[in-house]
Amino acid sequence: MAGVVALPDGSLAQIGETVHAGIWRLRIGMEPAHEYIQVGAIPQIVQRAATDLTSTDLVIGPAPDGAMNVLPVLAEIRGRARAWLSGMHAHVINLTLLPMSAVELAFQRRSVGNGPVRLIFCGYGACRVQATRIRNVWSVQYFNFMDNIILDTLEVGGVPIVVLAADEDLEHSAERLQEIIEAYFT
């Protein structure tokens, strides 16, 4: 997985997961860049930027002509975002299954906007995760191998679980690193 995080000072942080799950390489700024390694489910900078650089309220403007479903969806997003507290389960809104026109989807995307975090990881297809401009609201999109969207969701909650290294993966990475240390340094 790799990504970019916008920082309060206007600089960018590039993050990338190493071949060992939960071990992240971070590079902040350009020349000279500040580089370091961090171990954890996700780099702390991701959560910090998603919290510190986003708004606590979603302003809902007038809907476009012919819109029928976007305003209730935006009201649901706003209500869930206001009520969400750390430790609560994420609330997922499956946009793929909602009867919204292309105009309504575009209005919804403009309303929540783009936030300071963009992450992508690839497997059989790709998953793109982006913090929105609204605190605790994330866009999570899954693509097939032809780069067609197959699932489009908004998650109201903490950093989406799909981008977090699992505890089992962190344990496996620790075991593998111990093997490397023993092989090369003892």
C-alpha positions, 0 to 999 in steps of 0.5 A: 500500500502507498499513499500521500498525506497533506500536512498542516504546513503545506508539505506532503508526506509519502507513505509506503508499506514495506514487504512486511505488513505494518512496517511503513516507510515515511518521507516528509517534504522534498529536499532535504526530506525527512525519512523514517520507519514506523511500525503499526496498523497505519502511520500515525500521520494518517490519523492525525491529518484526517482529524486535524485537517478536516471540518467537523460539519458538512454543509449541505447546499441546494440540490441540483435539479431533478435530485431525489436521493442525494439530500437524505444521503448527505443528511445521513452522512452529516448525522453519523459523522457528528455522532461517531466516537472513537471505538464505535464501529464504522457506518458504511453507505454503499453508494453503488446500490443507491438509486442516485443519478450521475448528477447526484453522485457528483453533487455528493462528492463535491459536498464532502470534498477531498481531504488530506489523505489518499491511499491505494493498495493493489491485489486482484484489483485496486482499492482507493481510500481517501479522507473527505473534507469532513472529519471521520468520513472516508471514500472507499472505492474498489476497482477490478483489474480493468480499473472499473469501479465495482464497489463505491462506499462512504465510511463514517468512522476511523481509518477504514479497516481495509487499510490497517495492518491486522494484528496477525500480520504485525505478529508475522512481520515481527517473527520474520524480522526476528529471523532476519536479525538472527540470520544476519546480526548474531 
